[in-house]
Amino acid sequence: LAVRTEREENMIKDPVCGKELDEETVRSIRGQTEHGANEVDPAMGTRRFHDGKWYYFDSVDCRFRFMANPSAYISKD
């Protein structure tokens, strides 16, 4: 029986390229705008809310490809 570390439990997969990402790293706040909105670093990953679920991407390019055709990347369970 393998025991998963906390970091492994936070890993999520980019639906476009399949790269594993640390959810906490993608969501971490890097600063704030002059008006107080939270900022994240897209170089650390990005995310998109689609059809009631958050999807995480390793790059803006993967997110754009997903946005152009989500059904190509969402598995039908």
Solvent accessible surface area in square Angstrom, and as a share of the most:
residue,aa,sasa,rsa
1,L,222,1.10
2,A,92,0.71
3,V,133,0.76
4,R,139,0.51
5,T,80,0.46
6,E,128,0.57
7,R,145,0.53
8,E,80,0.36
9,E,113,0.51
10,N,36,0.19
11,M,51,0.23
12,I,44,0.23
13,K,126,0.53
14,D,0,0.00
15,P,39,0.25
16,V,25,0.14
17,C,66,0.40
18,G,33,0.32
19,K,112,0.47
20,E,98,0.44
21,L,15,0.08
22,D,23,0.12
23,E,48,0.22
24,E,101,0.45
25,T,43,0.25
26,V,5,0.03
27,R,117,0.43
28,S,36,0.23
29,I,100,0.51
30,R,121,0.44
31,G,27,0.26
32,Q,118,0.53
33,T,52,0.30
34,E,162,0.73
35,H,164,0.73
36,G,42,0.41
37,A,57,0.44
38,N,90,0.46
39,E,77,0.34
40,V,75,0.43
41,D,52,0.27
42,P,70,0.44
43,A,88,0.68
44,M,84,0.38
45,G,0,0.00
46,T,11,0.07
47,R,74,0.27
48,R,101,0.37
49,F,108,0.45
50,H,56,0.25
51,D,133,0.69
52,G,61,0.58
53,K,115,0.49
54,W,107,0.38
55,Y,26,0.10
56,Y,19,0.07
57,F,0,0.00
58,D,36,0.19
59,S,35,0.23
60,V,51,0.29
61,D,84,0.43
62,C,6,0.03
63,R,60,0.22
64,F,112,0.47
65,R,110,0.40
66,F,1,0.00
67,M,77,0.35
68,A,89,0.69
69,N,74,0.38
70,P,30,0.19
71,S,73,0.47
72,A,65,0.50
73,Y,67,0.26
74,I,41,0.21
75,S,87,0.56
76,K,158,0.67
77,D,182,0.94
